Amino acid sequence: MRKKIIAGNWKMHLNKAEAIELVESVLVGSKDLDLDENKIVVFSPSFVYLDTIVSKIASLSNVFVAAQNCSEYEQGAYTGEVAAKMLQNVGVQFVIVGHSERRQYFNETNIVLHQKMKQAFVHKLQPIFCCGEPLEIRENQEHFLFIQQQLENCLFLLSEEELLQTVIAYEPIWAIGTGKTATPEQAQEVHHFIRKCIAENYNATIADQISILYGGSVNAQNAAQLFSQADIDGGLVGGASLKAQDFRTIILSI
Ligand code: 13P
């Protein structure tokens, strides 16, 4: 059975005290959040707070920590990089790979992203693989082809076992941080398409087991409608994950 996942990508925000307070406020009375092994929450802080946030959630089940990136290399003279092995070593369970901000501002190509995913698997991290089209591609109605190529040039190079460990996040770039959410129908259409591509490249059973999250201006008001769609298994939430009450509402919307 595929899991329902609400992940908060904090990007380059918050200081240490704020990060701790946010986790505490989201998880206060965490029983009310109704989490179980098939409905989980993931926090994705900056590298420097990973250790702290891992300790904070250590006693809780069904709450996990993701890094926002990892190196494509195992180890070595790569100043400023963080290896998947180091993330595993501090107790991180997930790593975001291929966020559009990494692709766009740090020139991460599908080949590099594939290497990062390989590193994640070697060190027992589950990648959250992001895909999604820019505005002009959407306006030209070329988004299906664009996403298919992102999948084929990176994700579909994985083995079945690796793919089954992967979470996919569809994040249309025009919806990220813009307040312009994809409609539930627009998002569902792409999620369904992604699942169809997986079924064609692997098989329908595998396609049915993969969690596909939506990201792009998810908020406390629109989350329930998005999550009610058949192929939307949760959200990768940016701005709204920084506000405890809103993030709680989003978790409760699934
Ligand atoms: P926003 O929710 O702020 O649009 O960000 C989405 C995102 O990029 C999550 O990874």
Residues whose N, C-alpha, C, O or C-beta is under 5 A from the ligand:
A	BS01	13P	N9 A175 I176 G177 T178 G215 G216 S217 V218 L236 V237 G238 G239 A240
